[in-house]
Structure formats: structure tokens, C-alpha cells
Amino acid sequence: MSLSSALFSGISGLDALGNSMTVIGDNIANVNTVGFKASRVTFQDVLSQTVATTSGTTQVGRGTSLADISSSFTQGSFESTDSTTDLGIGGEGFFVVRDPSTAENDFYTRSGEFRFDKDGNFANPAGYIVRGWALDSDTGEDQGSITDIKLTSFTSSPKATDTITMITNLDSDGENNTAGADTSLSMLWNATSAPPLGESAYEYQSTVKVYDSLGTTHDVTIYYDKADTALTYEFIVTCNPEEDGRGPVPTSTGAGMLGRGTVTFSNDGVITDVNMERFYTAGVDWNIATAGNWDPLVEGGAGDMTDGYFTFQPRFTSGAALDIKLGIGVRHDGTSWVPDSLSTTQYSSASTTVFQSANGYGAGDLQSITVGTDGVITGQYSNGQVIPLYRVALAKFQNNQGLFKVGGNLFRSTRLSGDPITGKPGTNGVGSISPNSLEQSNVDIATEFVRMITTQRGYQANSKVITTTDQMLSELINLKR
């Protein structure tokens, strides 16, 4: 065995420890890089050389080489931020992002510094688009396969009203304002007058706003008056005659009339019977007194009345025709009327609206975005709607060490890492999402400094091997002198 072998052993140490110092320097340089995973160098000895000794053959080492440079995928701590689109992952998963220039080129990252760009793409600072699932705006369920997260619309479409609930107390001591007029409340309606119904013609009225299919609001007013019997109130359902677009003659007396009915109570003030008729156009005849213009609604859950609702059909001057259900807090079980926990009553107190609501809403502009721990991106709109838009996808691998670093906090899958397993945050072991957070680098400065010291000492010692071997070679050469 020649002295040159000792030289090459020292050189192998310098080479290996030099690479180790490069890894340490890379770790320290990325101590503040979001989502960075520190690397670690491991060494192995080189195949030993067999030499002869007086006791037989033995082995002499020939230096060292790099065994592996592995990444530590331990969880980094979270830094709280003021951006709702900054996301951290608690667990083993990765965000899935796509190179915008290549349709099928997916990458994986732990850095969740995302924002919506000018084109509506949910992307990182380098422009890589985050992947996930589109959500059904009504059910919140995932739709289809994984896709780019991109906002194509920044408005919420209007939804027409289809249900009105109005719970009232009707004064049992109220007066019959049509007594002596030999007519019902509905017969006093006259769309050609202003107002169509005089204040002295009814006992109580309540108004609720409804939306048409274009998101325009309209007033629907219900008027109540005591009927001929003490236990019954009659009512009419109306809208502004000028906004009634159902018939060809909106200036006729029937314009604005949507329906009429009666509510009968027991001596205890509880509803015992309800009847309603819907007013609709028959040709050009809009005469309220014409029987053919009234469509009786059926009791007991059949026909136009299911679940305790009567249906009337307004068509306003804007938007499409509507089917609106009117509920007053009772259900028909096939035999009798059963009040809900909150129901219209007739007690000896002033008539008042106890509760009213109408669904539907107008168009709205996107005001803010939030992301939940389940990865659901939700939009808040100016019309009060909160709509689920997308769900961020997470991926995991059987072998994280097999991932290939491509720079920019990105990894690419390889044959060694295996194919990605994608899933919803919080399921299938892919981890959960922490909104308003960024995962910090998992580099431990103290550990890196200790490694730096030991690496420097090792490098210095290996250089001494080379200089000492050089002196020995020099002595060998001097033997000739």
C-alpha cells in the first residue's frame, strides 16, 4: 500500500466534508424560507483495501464518500399572518400546484403563500396555480376531478323568492270594516285608485320584500280584516299594481291582486281552518268579481298546497313569473290543521306581526374570501350570501425522500417517491389546513452551528492528513540524495 492512498483518503474527506458544509450553508441560508425542509448529510466508508500482515491479511480503509443527502420533513412551526389566503399544513401533506405554461405539469409544495392574481387564479408568488375541487354552491359538495382554482365571476347571481312566512296575531276584538258594505275585503280592491285599498277598509296590514329573478325587490302586502263571524279573519295578498306584469291590461281593477283567503280560529285563538284562492289572468278579463279569475287552492297537502303553504304566482314587470309559497305557521295532517311552534293566532291584543321572512336575494359583489381548516374557499358577497367556491387539495407520498427538488419551494414526484395520493384536508392522512398561517422553515440554527463546527474540524483534520503525507513523500524522495 503506497503513501498515495493516504493522500486520496484525505482528499475524499475534504470532498465529502466540503459538500457537507454546502448543505449546512444551504440550510442556514433558508432559515427564513417559508415551508423549507432542512437537509442532512450522511457518510459511508469507501471499500477497504486488503493488505498482508504477519498474522495474515487485513483491511485498511480508503477514505469516505457521501452516503445520502436527505431532507427532514418534520413539521415547522406556524407564523400567524393577516392574509386569509396564507395557508399552513399540519401533517404530512403537500399543496398541489400547476405550472401555468404546462397543462399536466404538477408540482408539490409546503409553502402556502397564495393569493388571487389579476386573472382570478389562486396562485403562489411565482404564478403556479393551486389545484383543488370546484364546489356546488348549494350543497358544498365536490364536483368532478381536481382542477385549477380560479374565480371566473366576482358576483353572486340573484335568486328569486319562492317562500314567504308571515306569522301574525290578529286582534280578537278587531272590527269588521266591510260590515254593511255587503262585500268582502277583496272586492274593495281597485287598482285604478290611489291607494287601491283605503285605510278604513281593513284591520291590519303587513308588508314583506321579495326578489324577482333579476334580483329586483318588490313589496308584497297582506291585508287582514275581521269577517262576518267573530272567529274568522279574511285576508288578501297584493303587490303594487304598477309592478304587476301578469296580464295585458295592468290598469284594470284586478292588477296587483295575487290571492285571497280566510283564517278561522278556535275560542282559544288557535287556527282551525284556512282557505285561499289565487287570482290570475283569464284572457283579458281582470275583473275581481269574475269567478273564472279565481283558482281555489286545495287543502290537506294536495294540489297547490303542500306542507302548509299556499302558492300564488306573481309576475312583475321585470324578471320571470314566480311561484311563491305563503306560510302562516300551520300544517294539515290530512284531517285537521296542526299549528307549528310559531303560528298565526287570534288573541285579545293589538294586531301585530310576530315574525316574517322571505328567501331570495339580489345580485351581490364579492367582498372577501376565507379558507377553512377543511380547505374550503368561501366567498362573502355584498348581498349577504356566503357561497362555497373551491376546496384546496392536498397530496401525500409513500416516500417523501424520493421527491426531487426543483427550486422555488417546489418538489416533483419521481419513481422513488411513488404517485401522489390526493385527498381532502383532514382525511386520508394528508393533513389539515391552518388558515392565516405560514409554515416556517424547520432549520434548527443551533444544530446547524454544531454541525458547522464539527465539519470544519473534520475538514481541517483531513487537510492535515494531506500535508503530513506530503512531508512523508518528501522524506522518501530525499533518500536518494
C-alpha positions in Angstrom: 0.0 0.0 0.0 1.5 3.3 -1.1 1.5 6.7 0.6 -0.6 8.0 -2.2 -3.5 6.1 -0.8 -3.3 8.2 2.3 -3.5 11.3 0.1 -6.6 10.1 -1.6 -8.2 9.2 1.7 -7.6 12.8 2.9 -8.9 14.1 -0.4 -12.1 12.1 -0.1 -12.6 13.5 3.4 -12.1 17.1 2.1 -14.6 16.4 -0.8 -17.2 14.9 1.4 -16.9 17.4 4.2 -16.9 20.3 1.6 -20.3 19.0 0.3 -21.5 18.7 3.9 -20.6 22.4 4.5 -22.5 23.3 1.4 -25.6 21.6 2.7 -25.2 23.3 6.1 -24.8 26.7 4.3 -28.0 26.0 2.3 -29.9 25.2 5.4 -28.7 28.4 7.2 -29.5 30.4 4.1 -33.1 29.2 4.1 -33.7 29.6 7.8 -36.4 32.1 7.0 -37.7 30.4 3.8 -41.4 29.6 4.1 -42.0 25.8 4.2 -38.3 25.0 3.7 -37.2 21.5 4.8 -33.7 21.2 6.1 -31.3 18.6 4.6 -28.8 16.4 6.3 -25.6 14.7 5.0 -24.7 11.1 5.9 -21.3 9.5 5.1 -20.1 6.0 4.4 -16.7 4.5 4.2 -15.1 3.5 0.9 -14.4 -0.1 0.1 -11.3 -1.1 2.1 -8.1 -2.4 0.6 -6.7 -5.8 1.6 -3.1 -5.8 2.8 -0.8 -8.6 4.1 0.3 -8.6 7.7 2.4 -11.1 9.8 -0.8 -12.6 11.1 -2.5 -12.8 7.7 -4.5 -10.4 5.6 -6.4 -7.4 6.9 -8.2 -4.3 5.6 -7.2 -0.7 5.5 -9.8 2.0 4.9 -9.5 4.2 1.8 -11.5 7.2 3.0 -15.1 8.3 2.9 -17.9 9.2 0.5 -21.4 10.7 0.6 -24.0 8.1 1.5 -27.0 10.3 1.2 -28.4 13.9 1.5 -31.8 13.5 2.9 -34.5 16.1 3.8 -36.1 16.4 7.2 -39.9 16.6 6.7 -40.6 17.3 10.3 -43.4 19.9 11.0 -42.3 23.5 11.0 -43.8 26.0 13.4 -46.6 28.3 12.3 -46.4 32.0 11.8 -49.7 33.9 12.1 -50.4 36.3 9.3 -53.1 38.8 8.4 -53.9 37.3 5.0 -56.8 34.8 4.8 -55.2 33.1 1.8 -51.9 32.3 3.7 -52.2 28.6 4.4 -50.1 26.2 6.5 -50.3 22.4 6.6 -50.5 20.5 9.8 -49.4 17.0 8.9 -47.5 15.3 6.0 -49.3 16.6 3.0 -48.3 19.0 0.2 -50.2 21.6 -1.7 -50.6 20.7 -5.4 -49.7 23.5 -7.9 -49.5 23.6 -11.6 -47.0 25.3 -13.9 -49.3 27.8 -15.8 -47.3 27.1 -19.0 -47.9 23.3 -19.0 -51.3 21.8 -18.5 -50.2 18.5 -17.0 -47.1 19.6 -15.1 -47.9 19.3 -11.4 -45.6 20.2 -8.5 -45.9 19.9 -4.8 -45.0 22.4 -2.0 -45.3 23.1 1.7 -45.2 26.9 1.1 -48.8 28.2 1.4 -48.2 31.8 0.4 -51.1 32.2 -2.0 -53.2 35.0 -3.4 -55.7 35.6 -6.3 -53.9 37.2 -9.3 -55.4 39.6 -11.8 -56.9 36.7 -13.9 -58.6 35.2 -10.8 -56.1 32.3 -10.4 -55.3 31.2 -6.9 -51.5 31.1 -7.2 -48.2 31.4 -5.4 -45.9 34.4 -5.9 -44.2 32.6 -8.9 -47.5 32.2 -10.6 -48.0 28.5 -10.1 -51.8 27.8 -9.8 -53.2 25.9 -6.8 -55.2 22.8 -7.6 -58.4 21.7 -5.9 -62.1 20.8 -6.5 -64.9 23.1 -7.6 -67.8 23.0 -5.1 -71.6 23.0 -5.7 -72.7 26.4 -4.5 -75.8 25.0 -2.9 -74.7 21.7 -1.3 -70.9 22.5 -0.9 -70.1 19.0 -2.3 -67.1 18.4 -4.5 -67.7 18.4 -8.3 -65.7 16.4 -10.8 -61.9 15.8 -10.6 -59.1 18.1 -9.4 -58.8 21.3 -11.3 -57.3 24.8 -11.2 -58.7 27.1 -8.5 -59.8 30.1 -10.5 -62.5 32.7 -9.9 -64.4 33.3 -13.2 -67.0 35.5 -11.7 -66.8 38.0 -8.8 -70.6 38.4 -8.5 -73.3 36.3 -6.9 -76.3 35.8 -9.1 -79.7 36.8 -7.7 -82.2 34.2 -6.5 -85.9 34.7 -6.8 -88.1 34.5 -3.7 -90.1 31.3 -3.6 -91.2 31.2 0.1 -92.7 33.7 2.4 -93.5 33.1 6.1 -95.7 35.6 7.9 -96.8 34.9 11.5 -99.2 37.4 13.0 -101.5 37.9 15.9 -104.9 39.2 14.7 -106.8 41.1 17.4 -109.9 39.1 18.5 -111.5 42.4 19.3 -110.9 43.8 15.8 -113.7 45.3 13.7 -115.3 44.2 10.5 -114.5 47.2 8.4 -116.6 45.9 5.4 -119.7 45.3 7.5 -122.7 46.8 5.9 -120.9 47.1 2.5 -122.2 43.7 1.6 -118.9 42.7 0.1 -115.6 41.1 1.0 -112.2 42.7 1.5 -111.0 41.5 -1.9 -114.0 43.2 -3.6 -112.8 46.6 -2.3 -109.5 46.4 -4.1 -109.4 48.8 -7.0 -106.1 49.1 -8.9 -107.2 52.3 -10.6 -107.5 54.1 -7.3 -104.6 55.6 -5.2 -104.3 53.8 -2.9 -106.0 50.7 -4.3 -107.4 49.9 -0.8 -108.4 52.7 1.6 -107.1 52.7 5.2 -110.6 52.3 6.6 -111.2 49.1 4.7 -109.0 46.8 6.7 -108.0 46.0 10.3 -104.3 45.3 9.8 -101.6 45.0 7.1 -98.0 43.8 6.9 -95.5 44.1 4.1 -92.6 41.9 3.1 -90.0 42.4 0.4 -89.5 39.8 -2.3 -87.0 39.4 -5.1 -87.7 38.6 -8.8 -85.4 36.5 -11.0 -83.3 39.6 -11.8 -82.8 40.5 -8.2 -85.2 43.5 -8.1 -87.1 43.9 -4.9 -90.9 44.3 -4.8 -93.3 44.7 -1.9 -95.9 42.0 -1.2 -98.6 43.3 1.2 -101.1 41.2 3.1 -104.2 43.0 4.3 -106.4 41.5 7.1 -109.9 42.3 8.2 -112.5 40.7 10.5 -115.0 38.6 8.7 -118.7 38.3 9.5 -118.1 35.7 12.1 -116.1 36.5 15.3 -113.6 33.7 14.9 -112.7 34.4 11.3 -110.4 36.9 9.6 -110.2 37.4 5.8 -107.1 38.4 4.0 -105.8 39.4 0.6 -102.3 39.1 -0.9 -101.3 42.0 -3.1 -98.4 43.8 -4.9 -98.0 47.3 -6.4 -100.4 47.4 -9.4 -97.8 49.3 -11.4 -95.4 46.4 -11.0 -97.9 43.7 -11.9 -96.8 42.2 -15.2 -99.1 39.2 -15.4 -101.8 40.4 -17.8 -102.3 42.5 -20.9 -104.4 45.2 -19.0 -102.3 46.2 -16.0 -104.5 49.3 -15.4 -107.6 47.2 -14.8 -109.1 46.9 -11.3 -107.6 43.5 -10.6 -104.0 44.5 -11.2 -101.9 43.8 -8.1 -104.3 41.2 -6.6 -102.5 37.9 -6.0 -104.8 36.0 -3.8 -107.4 36.0 -1.0 -108.4 33.7 1.8 -109.8 33.2 5.3 -108.4 32.0 8.6 -110.7 30.6 11.2 -109.7 30.3 14.9 -110.9 28.4 17.9 -112.1 30.1 21.1 -108.5 29.6 22.3 -107.2 31.7 19.4 -105.7 28.7 17.6 -106.2 28.1 13.8 -108.8 25.5 13.0 -109.2 26.2 9.2 -107.6 28.0 6.4 -108.8 28.6 2.8 -107.2 30.5 0.0 -107.8 31.3 -3.7 -105.3 32.5 -6.2 -106.1 35.4 -8.6 -104.8 35.0 -12.1 -105.5 36.4 -15.5 -108.0 34.7 -17.7 -107.6 36.2 -21.2 -108.1 40.0 -20.9 -110.7 39.8 -18.1 -109.2 41.2 -14.9 -112.5 41.6 -13.1 -112.2 40.6 -9.4 -115.8 39.7 -9.4 -115.4 37.2 -12.2 -115.4 33.7 -10.7 -113.2 32.3 -13.5 -110.3 34.5 -12.4 -110.1 32.8 -9.0 -108.3 29.5 -8.6 -109.2 27.7 -5.3 -106.2 26.2 -3.6 -106.7 22.7 -2.2 -106.4 21.9 1.5 -104.7 18.9 3.1 -101.4 18.7 1.2 -102.8 18.2 -2.3 -102.8 20.4 -5.4 -101.2 23.8 -4.9 -100.8 23.4 -1.1 -98.1 21.1 0.3 -96.6 21.4 3.8 -99.0 24.1 5.0 -98.1 26.6 2.2 -100.4 28.2 -0.3 -98.9 29.1 -3.7 -99.5 32.4 -5.5 -97.9 33.3 -8.8 -96.9 36.9 -9.3 -95.1 38.2 -12.4 -93.5 41.5 -12.0 -92.6 44.0 -14.8 -89.0 42.7 -14.6 -87.9 39.1 -14.4 -89.8 35.8 -15.0 -93.0 34.5 -13.4 -92.7 33.3 -9.9 -94.2 30.6 -7.7 -94.2 31.9 -4.1 -95.4 29.8 -1.2 -97.1 31.6 1.7 -96.9 30.0 5.1 -98.7 31.2 8.3 -97.4 28.6 10.7 -99.7 25.6 10.3 -99.6 22.2 8.7 -102.5 20.0 7.5 -102.1 16.4 8.5 -104.9 15.1 6.2 -107.5 15.5 8.9 -107.0 18.8 10.7 -104.8 21.9 10.9 -101.8 21.5 13.3 -100.1 24.7 14.4 -96.3 24.9 14.4 -94.3 26.1 17.4 -94.8 29.6 15.9 -98.2 30.1 14.3 -100.7 32.9 13.5 -103.1 33.4 16.4 -106.2 35.4 17.4 -105.7 36.8 20.9 -107.2 39.8 22.6 -104.2 42.1 21.9 -103.3 44.5 19.2 -102.7 43.0 15.8 -99.0 42.7 15.1 -96.5 40.8 13.0 -94.7 38.3 15.2 -92.3 37.0 12.6 -91.8 37.3 8.9 -89.2 36.2 6.4 -88.8 35.8 2.7 -85.9 33.9 1.0 -84.2 35.1 -2.2 -81.7 37.8 -2.7 -80.4 40.3 -5.2 -77.1 40.3 -7.1 -74.0 40.8 -4.9 -70.3 41.7 -5.4 -67.5 39.6 -3.9 -66.3 41.3 -0.8 -63.9 38.9 0.9 -62.5 35.4 0.8 -62.0 33.0 3.7 -60.4 29.5 3.8 -61.5 26.9 6.4 -59.5 24.1 8.1 -61.2 21.7 5.6 -59.7 23.6 2.7 -63.0 25.1 1.6 -62.6 28.6 0.0 -65.7 30.6 0.7 -66.8 33.9 -0.8 -68.7 36.6 1.2 -70.9 38.8 -1.1 -72.5 42.2 -0.6 -76.0 40.6 -0.8 -75.2 38.6 2.4 -74.6 35.3 0.7 -71.8 33.0 1.8 -71.0 30.7 -1.0 -68.5 27.8 -1.1 -66.4 28.1 -4.2 -63.5 25.6 -4.1 -61.7 23.1 -1.9 -57.9 23.1 -1.8 -56.4 19.7 -2.5 -53.6 18.1 -0.5 -51.3 15.2 -1.6 -49.0 12.8 0.2 -46.4 10.3 -1.0 -45.3 6.9 0.2 -41.7 8.1 0.2 -41.1 11.8 0.7 -37.3 11.2 0.4 -37.9 10.2 -3.2 -39.2 13.7 -4.1 -37.0 15.8 -6.4 -36.3 19.4 -5.5 -36.8 21.8 -8.4 -36.3 25.1 -6.5 -38.8 27.7 -5.6 -40.0 25.6 -2.6 -41.3 23.0 -5.2 -40.9 19.3 -5.4 -41.6 16.9 -8.3 -42.7 13.3 -7.9 -40.4 10.6 -9.1 -40.5 6.8 -9.5 -38.9 6.5 -6.0 -41.5 8.8 -4.3 -44.4 7.0 -5.9 -47.5 8.6 -7.3 -49.3 11.3 -5.3 -52.3 10.3 -3.2 -54.7 13.3 -3.2 -57.4 13.9 -0.7 -59.5 16.5 1.2 -57.7 18.2 4.0 -58.3 16.4 7.3 -58.8 13.0 5.6 -56.7 10.1 4.4 -53.7 11.2 6.4 -52.9 14.2 4.1 -53.0 16.7 7.0 -55.2 19.7 7.8 -55.0 23.3 6.8 -54.4 26.2 9.1 -55.7 29.5 7.6 -54.0 32.8 8.2 -50.7 30.9 8.8 -47.5 30.1 7.1 -45.2 27.1 8.0 -41.8 28.3 8.9 -38.5 26.6 7.9 -37.7 23.7 10.1 -34.0 24.6 10.2 -32.6 24.5 13.7 -29.8 27.1 13.9 -28.2 25.6 17.0 -27.9 22.2 15.3 -26.5 23.7 12.1 -23.9 25.6 14.1 -22.7 22.5 15.9 -22.6 20.6 12.6 -20.6 23.5 11.1 -18.0 23.3 13.9 -17.6 19.5 13.6 -17.5 19.7 9.8 -14.8 22.5 10.0 -12.7 20.4 12.4 -13.1 17.4 10.2 -12.1 19.3 7.2 -9.1 20.7 9.0 -8.0 17.3 10.2 -8.3 15.8 6.7 -6.1 18.6 5.3 -3.5 17.7 7.9 -3.5 14.2 6.6 -2.7 15.5 3.2 0.1 17.9 4.4 1.6 15.2 6.6 1.5 12.6 3.8 3.2 15.2 1.6 6.0 15.5 4.1 6.4 11.8 4.3 6.6 11.6 0.5 9.2 14.3 0.6 11.3 12.4 3.1 11.0 9.3 0.8 12.3 11.2 -2.2 15.2 12.6 -0.1 16.5 9.1 0.5 18.2 9.3 -3.0 20.3 12.3 -2.0 
